């Protein structure tokens, strides 16, 4: 995977609004390849700018938080989302309520 692919992913993640989440697949599709869901996970795991690239706003398609969240684990991801007003119950986010509705870039 090229560095350019990661940059596309990071650009999409930067667009996720405060208080909303996107799925790995949604980020992949917006970055140009709907088969990149795992690549999105890899890119976020090596996020070079956690302050500027809010990777904690990315969840799985069911709204589950990441057990392997790179910057402090599932509890850190939960705290960051809750600080933005996202309600997290049993490490899940209500996708009907909080999913970013943008489907094209």
N, C-alpha and C positions, 0 to 999 in steps of 0.2 A: 504494500500500500504506500503510495507516495505521500510525502509531506503535504503536497497540495490537497490531497483528499482530506487530511486532518484539518487543514485550514478551512475548507468548505464546511466541514462539520462544526468547527468552532464558530464560524460566522453565523450559522443557523442557531446554535445554542445561545449566542449573544442576543438573539432576537426574541427569545422566549420572554414574555412579559413577567414582571414581578407578580407573584401571587398565582401563577399558572404553571402547568407542567406540560411536557411533551413526551412522547414515547420514543424509544430507540428507533423503531421503524419509521416513525414520522420524521425524526431528524434525518435519518438516512435518505428518505424520499426527497425531502427538501434540499438535501445536499447533492442530489443528483443520481442516486442509485438506491432503489428500494431494497436491494439485497445487502446493504451495508449495516444492518442493525448491529451485528457483532462488532463490526469495525468501529461503529459509534462508541460502543462500550470500551474498546481498546483505546480509542482517541481520548475519551474522557478520563480513563485511568491514568493517562500520562499528561493530563491537562497542564500546560506550562504556565497558566495564569488563572488560578482558582478565584482570584478577586474579580477578574474581568470576564471570565467565562463561567457562567453559573451552572456547572454540570449537575449540581444537586437538583435542578429542575427537570431532569430527565429520569423517567421511571419506565417500568415495563408496561406492556399493553394492558395488563390488568390493573395498573396503578400501584403495583408493589414497589416499595423502596428497594434499593440495592443492598444486599448483605455485604457486598464487597466494595461499598462506597470508599473510594481511595483516600478521601480526606477526613477520616475519622469514623467510618462505619455508619451503619444504618441509623444510629442514634443522632449522629451529627447531621445527616441528611434530613432527618425528621425535624430537628431543631431549626435548621435553616429554612425549611419550608414553612414551619409554623410561625416563624418570625415574619414571614410575608403574608400571613393570614390563611395559609392552606391548612385545612383540617386533615390530620393524619390519624386514622383509627386502625389499630393492629397492623401498623406498617403499610397501610394502604391509603391511597388518595382516591376520592370519588372522581372518576374520570368525566362523568357527565357534567360535573360542576367546575372542575379545575383544568380540564385539558384545553390547551391552546388550540384555537379553532383554525389557525392558519394551515392550509393544506398545499399551497403553492408559494413559491418564492419569487 
